[in-house]
Amino acid sequence: MKNVLLFLLGVVGGFVAAHFMTKDPRGNELLASIDARISDFTDTLAGAYHAEVARDTTD
């Protein structure tokens, strides 16, 4: 139960920190940069997955 409470406090703390970071222009740029990197990464994974599925269906 203690671990669940600590996890929830960490999640809430992260949301609060992100909220304050978006109010600062430098923090907003940092979060936008992180978001762009995550989007690039997930797009690459999705492309690789779709290529693999297409390759498997042609075999």
C-alpha positions as CSV (number, residue, x, y, z in Angstrom):
1,M,0.0,0.0,0.0
2,K,2.9,2.3,0.8
3,N,4.3,1.8,-2.7
4,V,1.0,2.6,-4.4
5,L,0.8,5.9,-2.3
6,L,4.4,6.8,-3.3
7,F,3.6,6.1,-7.0
8,L,0.5,8.2,-6.9
9,L,2.4,11.1,-5.2
10,G,5.0,10.8,-7.9
11,V,2.5,11.0,-10.7
12,V,0.7,14.0,-9.1
13,G,4.1,15.7,-8.5
14,G,5.0,15.2,-12.2
15,F,1.8,16.7,-13.3
16,V,2.3,19.7,-11.0
17,A,5.8,20.2,-12.2
18,A,4.8,20.0,-15.9
19,H,2.0,22.5,-15.2
20,F,4.5,25.0,-13.8
21,M,7.0,24.3,-16.6
22,T,4.5,25.1,-19.3
23,K,4.0,28.6,-17.8
24,D,7.7,29.4,-18.3
25,P,8.8,30.0,-22.0
26,R,12.0,28.0,-21.4
27,G,10.1,25.1,-19.8
28,N,7.5,25.2,-22.6
29,E,10.3,24.9,-25.2
30,L,11.9,22.0,-23.3
31,L,8.6,20.1,-23.1
32,A,8.0,20.8,-26.8
33,S,11.4,19.4,-27.6
34,I,10.8,16.3,-25.5
35,D,7.4,15.8,-27.2
36,A,8.9,16.1,-30.6
37,R,11.5,13.4,-29.8
38,I,8.9,11.1,-28.4
39,S,6.8,11.6,-31.5
40,D,9.7,10.8,-33.8
41,F,10.5,7.7,-31.8
42,T,6.9,6.4,-31.9
43,D,6.6,7.2,-35.6
44,T,9.7,5.2,-36.2
45,L,8.4,2.3,-34.2
46,A,5.0,2.4,-36.0
47,G,6.7,2.5,-39.4
48,A,8.8,-0.5,-38.5
49,Y,5.8,-2.4,-37.2
50,H,3.7,-1.7,-40.3
51,A,6.7,-2.7,-42.5
52,E,7.0,-5.9,-40.6
53,V,3.3,-6.6,-40.9
54,A,3.3,-5.9,-44.6
55,R,6.3,-8.2,-45.0
56,D,4.6,-11.0,-43.1
57,T,1.4,-10.8,-45.1
58,T,3.3,-11.1,-48.4
59,D,5.1,-14.3,-47.3
